[in-house]
């Protein structure tokens, strides 16, 4: 097993090492005191990076997800270097390179956050002490991921299914649809493992656990879909080439229906509510969002009204509660009926579910 891939990939590993050298050399010396550590997370950081086999040889496929630890995450000079590095290395590697600046204190509760649990469990330090996250790793408590993390994961992957639904049939979009379908397949099983307090950082180990898990009637397909999702993450060509839009359209329909079941199952557990179907979820007189305190919700809505030309509804469940409600309708309703209660109605630019694509994508980017 290589440092960044499940198998040996000497050429790609060399390419990543050259990339690390460029990153270190590009960091201005006057910024050294601000950077406590630059850590590569994600699949490549854990040694499970995806490799795309192409006619010209193996290629990198997944994003490179960096975490830059600093006591000054808003420092303008540091952020200027970060943005320049992201642009230059994205162009050089032909995959997205993204950096999140944050203080080390953010990983203090890594056991309850899926993102930080994954990062602390497996990573590669590019700049800074090799043992920078060793203490945080020693304090990890498996099985403590919050249900809100499963909700957020499913919301993001359900959003990908909606965007794919809008793009099925568009000649330039097959890779987008295939990739988002694969991510959803993986997320269904991952969310189920969170429900069972069995989530681990390694996607291959999650695959082994899903192969053994007992599933209720109606959700038996999660096991095979998760296997496909793991295979695609490691080897993106595993799902095969596009053989016509008909198959992907049918798959999208089936995945959206399954997404509804898994999402509602997680939300029943998280909220302690009796949610019969997606319509009762959308109409629930209960705060579905999480994170922002109640007093802050209307202030966020007011800010969005002033700076972004509109706001979501209801303001007492702002902003994610509104987006959760909109998504369950967008993934189910052909007409898009009822979505105007949650997204700004003036932003609709067409009929049916597709008329909300630009609006939902706009707000999803703000709050994902």
C-alpha positions, 0 to 999 in steps of 0.5 A: 500500500502506498502513502496516498493510494490503496495500491502502489502508484509510483508516478502519481506519488512522485507527482504529489511529492513535487506538488508538496515541494512547490507548496512549501517553497511558495509559502513566503518566509514572513508567513511561516510564523502564522502557519502552525501546520498545513495538513492534507486530509481527504482520501489522499491524506488517509491513503485511499485516494482515487486513481482514474485509469485513462488512455494516457495512464493513471490520473489523480481524481479526487479533490485535494483537501487541505487544512491550514492551522493558524491562530489568524485564519482571517489574516489577509496576507495568508488568505492571499497566498492560500487563494493563489496556491489553490489556483496554481495547483488546481491548474497544475494537477488538473483537480481541485485543490482547496484549503480551509484555514482554521485554529487548532481548537476547532478539532478539539471535539473531533469525535462528534464531527465527521469531517474532523474525525476523518481528518484526525484519523488519517492525514499527511502533514505537508508543512509543520510538525509530523505529530501536530494532530497526534494528541487529538488522534489519541483522544478520538472516541469512535461511535460519537459522530452526531446524527446532525452530521449524517443529516448534513452528509445526506443533504449535500449528497441529496443536493447532488442527486437533484443537480444530477436530475436537472442535468440528465440528458445534457451532453457535457454532463455525464461525468457530473451525474456518474460522480454524484450518483456514486457519492450518494451511494456511498453516503447512504451506507455511511449515514446508516453506519452513523445511525448504528454508531459504527462509522470509521474514517476508512471507506474500505473499512466502512465497506467491510462493515456495511457488508455485515450490517443487518438492514431493515426491509426496504433498505436491503439495497444499501449494502450493494450500493455502498459497495459500488460507492466504495469501488468508485471512490478508489477506482472511479472507472469502476461503474463503467462508461456511459451507455445511454442516458436512459439508465442514468435517468432510471438510476437517478429516480431510484436513488432519489426515492431511496434518499428520501427513505434514508434521510427521513429515517435519520431525521426521525432519529435526530429530531424525535419526530414522527415523520410519515413522508417528505410532505410531512417533513416539509410542513413540520412546525419544528426547527429542522436546522441545526447550528445557529441559535434561534435569535440569530435566524432572523438576523441571518435572513435580514443580512441575506435580504440586504446583501444577497437580494432575498432570503429563505423561509421560514426565518425561524428555521434559518437557513438550513431548515428551509433548504432541507424542506426545499430539497425533499420536495425537489427530489420528489415532486415533478412540478416543484409545487410547494418549493416557493414557500422556502426559496425566494419565489422571484428567483424561479426561472422556469417550470417544474423542478428544473426551474429552481435549480439556479436558486437552490444551487445559489443558496446551497453554495452559501450554506453547504 
